Amino acid sequence: MPLKTPHKILLSEDEMPTQWYNIVPDLPVPPPPALHPGTLQPAGPEDFAPLFPMALIEQEVSQERYIDIPGGVLDIYKIWRPSPLFRAHRLEALLDTPARIYYKYEGVSPAGSHKPNTAVPQAYYNHQEGIRKLTTETGAGQWGTSLAFATAQYGMECEVWQVAASYRQKPHRRTMMEIWGATVHPSPSDLTEYGRSLLAIDPDHPGSLGIAISEAVAMAVADPNTRYALGSVLNHVLMHQTIIGEEALLQLAKVGETPDVLVGCTGGGSNFGGLAFPFLREKLAGRMSPTIRCVEPAACPSLTMGEYRYDFGDSAGMTPLMKMHTLGSQFIPDPIHAGGLRYHGMSPLVSHIYELGLAEAISIPQLECFDAAMKFAQTEGIVAAPEPTHAIAAAIREALACKESGEEKVILTALCGHGHLDLASYEKYLSGEMVDLDLSTDAIAEAMKSVPVIAG
Ligand SMILES: *Cc1c(COP(=O)(O)O)cnc(C)c1O
């Protein structure tokens, strides 16, 4: 064990991994397939073809352990990758812990989060197959900005449905999307039948991610030159994010460390899977044995409170059915500040490894998360996005437990985005207006009623 590791552990561009890792062939039990909502048979490539290009559909069901990252993607990755791994010396000192805390920082990307890691390959493969436009949804705007940046790299159009409440309250990410040439609509919008039906009931409808997905999907299937892009949840998205964990493995090896505990925030599961899966591969191969833990918001706890069922990815029931931990596709979580964690479901792959006992999960309320983020900003300097404040809070819990026990654990987490466009949340915290929102178990029970009952 090194006495004093450096603050930043960097890789050169030449050391950047050139393959993504697909965990599926290494799992002891294969994950359940997505189902066609009409026939309830495993969904085939033709079911996904109106939505995604063939290269991504192949990746979604691939049994290959490694997939080469195309040169046209590596070129764009190199704008910000490899991303730094930091040792949180100053946070450790504040906590007075014997634990060693490392964080992989994805806020260095153009959009300020990990999302461009998948936005770039998604735009690339669509472009390769002659697609001219991508549609998508966005909550706070992290995914929309990432896809707007990525489509701009390949000269494609991008149309984004932004959850209406965020569209009104958070105009700055909309501006970023427009800088990169995207068109942004509030969702629900009057451009789709589903949107119009919701606006007829409530002209000020706040929207939800599930509704915005339905609108973006409806627009994509209506135009043969347009496809849809999803920023989380799906297997190919998590696979693109494994560049995070592959880099982190190389970086920790440089300082002779292996993690004892790995924590990551989970909304749809992509930054968590991206960091954790390469380490889970090492664990399954017996080369290390970290505890792997998902951290979700107490107001939207799909893993810890949801049921493991087949459910839709969207609110209108247009997507294939996926087996995942869900709070019900009609569930609209309370407006916590971590907008990226307000999704009713969890990635089927993360849900599967959780069911297999290969990962743990906890939920943390937002006040503890912002408390942790304040300590982090005041020591490490980085103002975290509201989502990874959950990862920071979990890392601090673990470090304080080490202080009690005297254990010198190595804790690894992903700081998956900066919070420079989320300062309104910090204002709420600083002024004392932020509160912990109660989870409505009644609302979950109500939303679960419309989840289809499917055996298996
Ligand atoms: C979108 C987003 C998340 C949630 O998505 P995951 O797929 O769970 O990673 C978390 N953090 C940030 C910064 C995001 O932009």
The ligand as an SDF file (V2000), in Angstrom:
LIG
                    3D

 15 15  0  0  0  0  0  0  0  0999 V2000
  -28.6100   10.9150  -15.9220 C   0  0  0  0  0  0  0  0  0  0  0  0
  -27.7420   11.0460  -14.7680 C   0  0  0  0  0  0  0  0  0  0  0  0
  -27.7910   10.1000  -13.7260 C   0  0  0  0  0  0  0  0  0  0  0  0
  -28.7470    8.9410  -13.7030 C   0  0  0  0  0  0  0  0  0  0  0  0
  -28.5530    8.0090  -14.7040 O   0  0  0  0  0  0  0  0  0  0  0  0
  -27.7970    6.6160  -14.4950 P   0  0  0  0  0  0  0  0  0  0  0  0
  -28.1720    5.8760  -15.7270 O   0  0  0  0  0  0  0  0  0  0  0  0
  -28.3240    5.9680  -13.2610 O   0  0  0  0  0  0  0  0  0  0  0  0
  -26.3550    6.9200  -14.4220 O   0  0  0  0  0  0  0  0  0  0  0  0
  -26.9310   10.2530  -12.6740 C   0  0  0  0  0  0  0  0  0  0  0  0
  -26.0770   11.2810  -12.6240 N   0  0  0  0  0  0  0  0  0  0  0  0
  -25.9940   12.2150  -13.5940 C   0  0  0  0  0  0  0  0  0  0  0  0
  -24.9980   13.3210  -13.4550 C   0  0  0  0  0  0  0  0  0  0  0  0
  -26.8220   12.1180  -14.6930 C   0  0  0  0  0  0  0  0  0  0  0  0
  -26.7420   13.0300  -15.6680 O   0  0  0  0  0  0  0  0  0  0  0  0
  1  2  1  0
  2  3  1  0
  2 14  2  0
  3  4  1  0
  3 10  2  0
  4  5  1  0
  5  6  1  0
  6  7  2  0
  6  8  1  0
  6  9  1  0
 10 11  1  0
 11 12  2  0
 12 13  1  0
 12 14  1  0
 14 15  1  0
M  END
$$$$
